[in-house]
Structure formats: structure tokens, C-alpha cells
């Protein structure tokens, strides 16, 4: 997050273009201090890959993260396997 703020700050004062996710720049966009750069191409969907080791119990934090990702993608988590999720 710190680098994102730094990149947006540099773009805001005219020192180039910053490539950051829109969610991290909503405040500046809403106030008009930075502007979105429209492109003539689309960015391909992003993916999340999760892998776990068979026989190794994930930490409680890892379990919560996997629950969050699987709930948003409507898939069941099965220990010891890998999954590939896309936003497209």
C-alpha cells in the first residue's frame, strides 16, 4: 500500500503516470486531483492460485483467507490440492 500511495503522489504532482488498481486511488479520483488514463486495450482477467501441502494443516489465518477466496468464487476448498480462480 505504501508504494501505491507514493506512485499516486508522484502522478498527482505531474511526475509521470502511475499504474495502480482503481480501488487504491478512489480518493484522488473523487477529488479530481488525479485522472484515469483510458487505453484502447483491455487488461486480461487476473487470477489467484492457492496451493497447500498434503498432511500440513494451514494456519488459522491461511484458513480464513482460503475461506474468503473460495466463498467469493463459490468453490469448495480441498486440502492438498491447488485451485485457480479468475475474475473474468
N, CA, C and O atoms as a GROMACS GRO file, in nm:
protein
  352
    1UNK      N    1   0.083  -0.119   0.000
    1UNK     CA    2   0.000   0.000   0.000
    1UNK      C    3   0.087   0.125   0.000
    1UNK      O    4   0.052   0.223  -0.066
    2UNK      N    5   0.198   0.126   0.071
    2UNK     CA    6   0.284   0.242   0.077
    2UNK      C    7   0.337   0.284  -0.059
    2UNK      O    8   0.343   0.403  -0.089
    3UNK      N    9   0.375   0.186  -0.140
    3UNK     CA   10   0.426   0.217  -0.274
    3UNK      C   11   0.315   0.274  -0.361
    3UNK      O   12   0.340   0.363  -0.443
    4UNK      N   13   0.194   0.223  -0.344
    4UNK     CA   14   0.081   0.274  -0.422
    4UNK      C   15   0.058   0.421  -0.392
    4UNK      O   16   0.040   0.501  -0.484
    5UNK      N   17   0.058   0.457  -0.266
    5UNK     CA   18   0.039   0.597  -0.227
    5UNK      C   19   0.150   0.683  -0.287
    5UNK      O   20   0.124   0.793  -0.335
    6UNK      N   21   0.273   0.634  -0.283
    6UNK     CA   22   0.386   0.708  -0.338
    6UNK      C   23   0.370   0.728  -0.489
    6UNK      O   24   0.394   0.837  -0.540
    7UNK      N   25   0.330   0.621  -0.561
    7UNK     CA   26   0.312   0.632  -0.706
    7UNK      C   27   0.201   0.731  -0.740
    7UNK      O   28   0.216   0.812  -0.832
    8UNK      N   29   0.090   0.726  -0.667
    8UNK     CA   30  -0.020   0.819  -0.691
    8UNK      C   31   0.025   0.962  -0.662
    8UNK      O   32  -0.010   1.055  -0.735
    9UNK      N   33   0.102   0.980  -0.555
    9UNK     CA   34   0.150   1.115  -0.520
    9UNK      C   35   0.240   1.171  -0.630
    9UNK      O   36   0.230   1.289  -0.663
   10UNK      N   37   0.326   1.089  -0.686
   10UNK     CA   38   0.413   1.135  -0.796
   10UNK      C   39   0.331   1.173  -0.919
   10UNK      O   40   0.358   1.274  -0.983
   11UNK      N   41   0.230   1.092  -0.951
   11UNK     CA   42   0.145   1.124  -1.066
   11UNK      C   43   0.067   1.253  -1.039
   11UNK      O   44   0.048   1.334  -1.130
   12UNK      N   45   0.021   1.271  -0.915
   12UNK     CA   46  -0.058   1.389  -0.879
   12UNK      C   47   0.020   1.518  -0.900
   12UNK      O   48  -0.037   1.620  -0.939
   13UNK      N   49   0.151   1.515  -0.873
   13UNK     CA   50   0.230   1.638  -0.889
   13UNK      C   51   0.294   1.648  -1.028
   13UNK      O   52   0.378   1.735  -1.053
   14UNK      N   53   0.253   1.559  -1.118
   14UNK     CA   54   0.297   1.570  -1.257
   14UNK      C   55   0.427   1.502  -1.292
   14UNK      O   56   0.488   1.533  -1.394
   15UNK      N   57   0.471   1.409  -1.209
   15UNK     CA   58   0.598   1.340  -1.237
   15UNK      C   59   0.576   1.203  -1.298
   15UNK      O   60   0.639   1.106  -1.257
   16UNK      N   61   0.486   1.194  -1.395
   16UNK     CA   62   0.467   1.070  -1.466
   16UNK      C   63   0.328   1.012  -1.450
   16UNK      O   64   0.235   1.078  -1.405
   17UNK      N   65   0.319   0.885  -1.488
   17UNK     CA   66   0.194   0.810  -1.485
   17UNK      C   67   0.211   0.695  -1.387
   17UNK      O   68   0.315   0.629  -1.386
   18UNK      N   69   0.109   0.671  -1.304
   18UNK     CA   70   0.114   0.560  -1.210
   18UNK      C   71   0.015   0.453  -1.252
   18UNK      O   72  -0.099   0.484  -1.289
   19UNK      N   73   0.056   0.331  -1.248
   19UNK     CA   74  -0.031   0.218  -1.280
   19UNK      C   75  -0.066   0.148  -1.148
   19UNK      O   76   0.012   0.069  -1.096
   20UNK      N   77  -0.185   0.179  -1.096
   20UNK     CA   78  -0.231   0.122  -0.970
   20UNK      C   79  -0.375   0.077  -0.987
   20UNK      O   80  -0.444   0.122  -1.078
   21UNK      N   81  -0.420  -0.011  -0.899
   21UNK     CA   82  -0.559  -0.053  -0.905
   21UNK      C   83  -0.649   0.063  -0.866
   21UNK      O   84  -0.612   0.146  -0.782
   22UNK      N   85  -0.764   0.069  -0.928
   22UNK     CA   86  -0.855   0.181  -0.907
   22UNK      C   87  -0.896   0.195  -0.761
   22UNK      O   88  -0.912   0.307  -0.711
   23UNK      N   89  -0.913   0.084  -0.692
   23UNK     CA   90  -0.956   0.088  -0.552
   23UNK      C   91  -0.861   0.168  -0.464
   23UNK      O   92  -0.904   0.229  -0.365
   24UNK      N   93  -0.732   0.170  -0.497
   24UNK     CA   94  -0.634   0.242  -0.417
   24UNK      C   95  -0.622   0.390  -0.455
   24UNK      O   96  -0.548   0.465  -0.392
   25UNK      N   97  -0.696   0.432  -0.556
   25UNK     CA   98  -0.686   0.572  -0.598
   25UNK      C   99  -0.821   0.642  -0.601
   25UNK      O  100  -0.833   0.750  -0.658
   26UNK      N  101  -0.923   0.582  -0.541
   26UNK     CA  102  -1.058   0.640  -0.544
   26UNK      C  103  -1.064   0.778  -0.482
   26UNK      O  104  -1.136   0.865  -0.532
   27UNK      N  105  -0.990   0.800  -0.373
   27UNK     CA  106  -0.993   0.930  -0.307
   27UNK      C  107  -0.945   1.040  -0.401
   27UNK      O  108  -1.011   1.143  -0.416
   28UNK      N  109  -0.832   1.020  -0.463
   28UNK     CA  110  -0.778   1.119  -0.556
   28UNK      C  111  -0.864   1.136  -0.680
   28UNK      O  112  -0.880   1.246  -0.731
   29UNK      N  113  -0.920   1.025  -0.728
   29UNK     CA  114  -1.009   1.033  -0.844
   29UNK      C  115  -1.134   1.112  -0.809
   29UNK      O  116  -1.180   1.195  -0.888
   30UNK      N  117  -1.190   1.087  -0.692
   30UNK     CA  118  -1.311   1.156  -0.649
   30UNK      C  119  -1.292   1.305  -0.631
   30UNK      O  120  -1.384   1.383  -0.654
   31UNK      N  121  -1.174   1.345  -0.589
   31UNK     CA  122  -1.144   1.488  -0.570
   31UNK      C  123  -1.094   1.554  -0.697
   31UNK      O  124  -1.081   1.676  -0.702
   32UNK      N  125  -1.066   1.474  -0.800
   32UNK     CA  126  -1.018   1.530  -0.926
   32UNK      C  127  -0.872   1.566  -0.927
   32UNK      O  128  -0.827   1.635  -1.019
   33UNK      N  129  -0.794   1.523  -0.826
   33UNK     CA  130  -0.652   1.557  -0.824
   33UNK      C  131  -0.569   1.463  -0.911
   33UNK      O  132  -0.456   1.494  -0.947
   34UNK      N  133  -0.627   1.347  -0.944
   34UNK     CA  134  -0.565   1.258  -1.043
   34UNK      C  135  -0.674   1.216  -1.140
   34UNK      O  136  -0.793   1.220  -1.107
   35UNK      N  137  -0.635   1.176  -1.258
   35UNK     CA  138  -0.730   1.139  -1.362
   35UNK      C  139  -0.701   0.999  -1.412
   35UNK      O  140  -0.585   0.958  -1.418
   36UNK      N  141  -0.804   0.925  -1.448
   36UNK     CA  142  -0.779   0.792  -1.506
   36UNK      C  143  -0.725   0.807  -1.647
   36UNK      O  144  -0.763   0.898  -1.720
   37UNK      N  145  -0.639   0.717  -1.684
   37UNK     CA  146  -0.583   0.714  -1.819
   37UNK      C  147  -0.655   0.604  -1.896
   37UNK      O  148  -0.642   0.486  -1.864
   38UNK      N  149  -0.731   0.643  -1.996
   38UNK     CA  150  -0.806   0.547  -2.077
   38UNK      C  151  -0.712   0.486  -2.181
   38UNK      O  152  -0.630   0.556  -2.241
   39UNK      N  153  -0.726   0.357  -2.201
   39UNK     CA  154  -0.644   0.287  -2.300
   39UNK      C  155  -0.734   0.230  -2.409
   39UNK      O  156  -0.855   0.219  -2.390
   40UNK      N  157  -0.676   0.194  -2.521
   40UNK     CA  158  -0.754   0.133  -2.629
   40UNK      C  159  -0.745  -0.019  -2.624
   40UNK      O  160  -0.778  -0.086  -2.722
   41UNK      N  161  -0.701  -0.074  -2.512
   41UNK     CA  162  -0.694  -0.219  -2.494
   41UNK      C  163  -0.753  -0.254  -2.359
   41UNK      O  164  -0.764  -0.169  -2.271
   42UNK      N  165  -0.790  -0.378  -2.343
   42UNK     CA  166  -0.844  -0.423  -2.215
   42UNK      C  167  -0.738  -0.505  -2.143
   42UNK      O  168  -0.658  -0.575  -2.205
   43UNK      N  169  -0.739  -0.496  -2.013
   43UNK     CA  170  -0.646  -0.573  -1.931
   43UNK      C  171  -0.707  -0.710  -1.908
   43UNK      O  172  -0.823  -0.720  -1.869
   44UNK      N  173  -0.632  -0.817  -1.932
   44UNK     CA  174  -0.688  -0.951  -1.915
   44UNK      C  175  -0.725  -0.977  -1.769
   44UNK      O  176  -0.670  -0.914  -1.678
   45UNK      N  177  -0.818  -1.069  -1.745
   45UNK     CA  178  -0.857  -1.102  -1.608
   45UNK      C  179  -0.736  -1.148  -1.526
   45UNK      O  180  -0.644  -1.211  -1.577
   46UNK      N  181  -0.739  -1.114  -1.396
   46UNK     CA  182  -0.634  -1.158  -1.305
   46UNK      C  183  -0.674  -1.292  -1.243
   46UNK      O  184  -0.791  -1.330  -1.246
   47UNK      N  185  -0.578  -1.360  -1.188
   47UNK     CA  186  -0.605  -1.491  -1.130
   47UNK      C  187  -0.540  -1.503  -0.991
   47UNK      O  188  -0.441  -1.436  -0.962
   48UNK      N  189  -0.598  -1.588  -0.909
   48UNK     CA  190  -0.542  -1.621  -0.778
   48UNK      C  191  -0.520  -1.772  -0.778
   48UNK      O  192  -0.609  -1.848  -0.815
   49UNK      N  193  -0.403  -1.813  -0.737
   49UNK     CA  194  -0.373  -1.955  -0.728
   49UNK      C  195  -0.342  -1.987  -0.583
   49UNK      O  196  -0.260  -1.920  -0.521
   50UNK      N  197  -0.407  -2.090  -0.530
   50UNK     CA  198  -0.380  -2.135  -0.392
   50UNK      C  199  -0.328  -2.278  -0.398
   50UNK      O  200  -0.384  -2.363  -0.468
   51UNK      N  201  -0.222  -2.303  -0.325
   51UNK     CA  202  -0.167  -2.438  -0.314
   51UNK      C  203  -0.143  -2.468  -0.167
   51UNK      O  204  -0.100  -2.382  -0.091
   52UNK      N  205  -0.171  -2.590  -0.127
   52UNK     CA  206  -0.142  -2.634   0.009
   52UNK      C  207  -0.070  -2.767   0.003
   52UNK      O  208  -0.074  -2.838  -0.097
   53UNK      N  209  -0.004  -2.800   0.112
   53UNK     CA  210   0.067  -2.928   0.120
   53UNK      C  211  -0.022  -3.033   0.185
   53UNK      O  212  -0.089  -3.006   0.285
   54UNK      N  213  -0.023  -3.150   0.129
   54UNK     CA  214  -0.095  -3.261   0.191
   54UNK      C  215  -0.031  -3.291   0.324
   54UNK      O  216   0.092  -3.293   0.336
   55UNK      N  217  -0.113  -3.314   0.425
   55UNK     CA  218  -0.062  -3.353   0.556
   55UNK      C  219  -0.014  -3.236   0.641
   55UNK      O  220   0.028  -3.258   0.755
   56UNK      N  221  -0.019  -3.114   0.589
   56UNK     CA  222   0.023  -2.996   0.665
   56UNK      C  223  -0.101  -2.910   0.686
   56UNK      O  224  -0.163  -2.864   0.590
   57UNK      N  225  -0.135  -2.888   0.811
   57UNK     CA  226  -0.253  -2.809   0.843
   57UNK      C  227  -0.223  -2.660   0.825
   57UNK      O  228  -0.128  -2.608   0.884
   58UNK      N  229  -0.302  -2.592   0.742
   58UNK     CA  230  -0.282  -2.447   0.726
   58UNK      C  231  -0.308  -2.373   0.857
   58UNK      O  232  -0.386  -2.420   0.941
   59UNK      N  233  -0.245  -2.259   0.874
   59UNK     CA  234  -0.267  -2.178   0.993
   59UNK      C  235  -0.410  -2.123   0.993
   59UNK      O  236  -0.475  -2.121   0.888
   60UNK      N  237  -0.459  -2.080   1.109
   60UNK     CA  238  -0.593  -2.020   1.112
   60UNK      C  239  -0.607  -1.901   1.015
   60UNK      O  240  -0.711  -1.885   0.952
   61UNK      N  241  -0.503  -1.819   1.004
   61UNK     CA  242  -0.508  -1.705   0.912
   61UNK      C  243  -0.518  -1.754   0.767
   61UNK      O  244  -0.595  -1.699   0.688
   62UNK      N  245  -0.442  -1.856   0.733
   62UNK     CA  246  -0.447  -1.911   0.597
   62UNK      C  247  -0.585  -1.970   0.569
   62UNK      O  248  -0.638  -1.954   0.459
   63UNK      N  249  -0.644  -2.036   0.667
   63UNK     CA  250  -0.778  -2.091   0.650
   63UNK      C  251  -0.881  -1.982   0.626
   63UNK      O  252  -0.970  -1.997   0.542
   64UNK      N  253  -0.870  -1.871   0.699
   64UNK     CA  254  -0.964  -1.760   0.680
   64UNK      C  255  -0.950  -1.700   0.540
   64UNK      O  256  -1.050  -1.668   0.476
   65UNK      N  257  -0.825  -1.685   0.495
   65UNK     CA  258  -0.802  -1.632   0.361
   65UNK      C  259  -0.861  -1.726   0.256
   65UNK      O  260  -0.928  -1.681   0.162
   66UNK      N  261  -0.836  -1.856   0.270
   66UNK     CA  262  -0.889  -1.952   0.174
   66UNK      C  263  -1.041  -1.954   0.177
   66UNK      O  264  -1.105  -1.968   0.072
   67UNK      N  265  -1.100  -1.941   0.295
   67UNK     CA  266  -1.246  -1.934   0.305
   67UNK      C  267  -1.299  -1.811   0.230
   67UNK      O  268  -1.398  -1.820   0.159
   68UNK      N  269  -1.231  -1.699   0.248
   68UNK     CA  270  -1.272  -1.575   0.181
   68UNK      C  271  -1.266  -1.591   0.029
   68UNK      O  272  -1.361  -1.555  -0.041
   69UNK      N  273  -1.155  -1.645  -0.022
   69UNK     CA  274  -1.138  -1.660  -0.166
   69UNK      C  275  -1.238  -1.761  -0.221
   69UNK      O  276  -1.300  -1.736  -0.325
   70UNK      N  277  -1.253  -1.874  -0.156
   70UNK     CA  278  -1.344  -1.976  -0.208
   70UNK      C  279  -1.488  -1.930  -0.200
   70UNK      O  280  -1.567  -1.964  -0.289
   71UNK      N  281  -1.526  -1.853  -0.098
   71UNK     CA  282  -1.664  -1.804  -0.088
   71UNK      C  283  -1.694  -1.707  -0.201
   71UNK      O  284  -1.805  -1.707  -0.255
   72UNK      N  285  -1.597  -1.623  -0.236
   72UNK     CA  286  -1.621  -1.526  -0.343
   72UNK      C  287  -1.622  -1.593  -0.480
   72UNK      O  288  -1.672  -1.535  -0.576
   73UNK      N  289  -1.568  -1.711  -0.489
   73UNK     CA  290  -1.566  -1.783  -0.617
   73UNK      C  291  -1.656  -1.906  -0.616
   73UNK      O  292  -1.659  -1.981  -0.713
   74UNK      N  293  -1.730  -1.926  -0.507
   74UNK     CA  294  -1.827  -2.035  -0.495
   74UNK      C  295  -1.765  -2.172  -0.520
   74UNK      O  296  -1.825  -2.258  -0.586
   75UNK      N  297  -1.643  -2.193  -0.468
   75UNK     CA  298  -1.578  -2.323  -0.481
   75UNK      C  299  -1.544  -2.376  -0.343
   75UNK      O  300  -1.526  -2.298  -0.249
   76UNK      N  301  -1.537  -2.503  -0.330
   76UNK     CA  302  -1.503  -2.565  -0.202
   76UNK      C  303  -1.353  -2.585  -0.193
   76UNK      O  304  -1.288  -2.620  -0.291
   77UNK      N  305  -1.299  -2.564  -0.074
   77UNK     CA  306  -1.156  -2.584  -0.050
   77UNK      C  307  -1.132  -2.729  -0.014
   77UNK      O  308  -1.202  -2.785   0.071
   78UNK      N  309  -1.035  -2.790  -0.078
   78UNK     CA  310  -1.000  -2.930  -0.051
   78UNK      C  311  -0.851  -2.934  -0.020
   78UNK      O  312  -0.770  -2.917  -0.111
   79UNK      N  313  -0.811  -2.958   0.108
   79UNK     CA  314  -0.668  -2.956   0.145
   79UNK      C  315  -0.585  -3.048   0.057
   79UNK      O  316  -0.628  -3.157   0.018
   80UNK      N  317  -0.464  -3.001   0.026
   80UNK     CA  318  -0.371  -3.082  -0.051
   80UNK      C  319  -0.386  -3.067  -0.201
   80UNK      O  320  -0.326  -3.144  -0.277
   81UNK      N  321  -0.463  -2.972  -0.245
   81UNK     CA  322  -0.483  -2.950  -0.387
   81UNK      C  323  -0.460  -2.804  -0.421
   81UNK      O  324  -0.452  -2.719  -0.332
   82UNK      N  325  -0.449  -2.775  -0.548
   82UNK     CA  326  -0.434  -2.635  -0.589
   82UNK      C  327  -0.558  -2.592  -0.666
   82UNK      O  328  -0.629  -2.674  -0.725
   83UNK      N  329  -0.583  -2.462  -0.664
   83UNK     CA  330  -0.701  -2.406  -0.730
   83UNK      C  331  -0.660  -2.285  -0.810
   83UNK      O  332  -0.561  -2.218  -0.778
   84UNK      N  333  -0.733  -2.256  -0.912
   84UNK     CA  334  -0.705  -2.141  -0.997
   84UNK      C  335  -0.834  -2.062  -1.009
   84UNK      O  336  -0.933  -2.115  -1.060
   85UNK      N  337  -0.836  -1.939  -0.963
   85UNK     CA  338  -0.953  -1.854  -0.968
   85UNK      C  339  -0.925  -1.738  -1.060
   85UNK      O  340  -0.814  -1.685  -1.062
   86UNK      N  341  -1.025  -1.697  -1.136
   86UNK     CA  342  -1.009  -1.579  -1.220
   86UNK      C  343  -1.123  -1.482  -1.191
   86UNK      O  344  -1.228  -1.521  -1.141
   87UNK      N  345  -1.100  -1.357  -1.222
   87UNK     CA  346  -1.203  -1.257  -1.202
   87UNK      C  347  -1.284  -1.236  -1.328
   87UNK      O  348  -1.370  -1.147  -1.332
   88UNK      N  349  -1.261  -1.314  -1.431
   88UNK     CA  350  -1.330  -1.294  -1.558
   88UNK      C  351  -1.438  -1.390  -1.568
   88UNK      O  352  -1.510  -1.391  -1.668
   0.00000   0.00000   0.00000
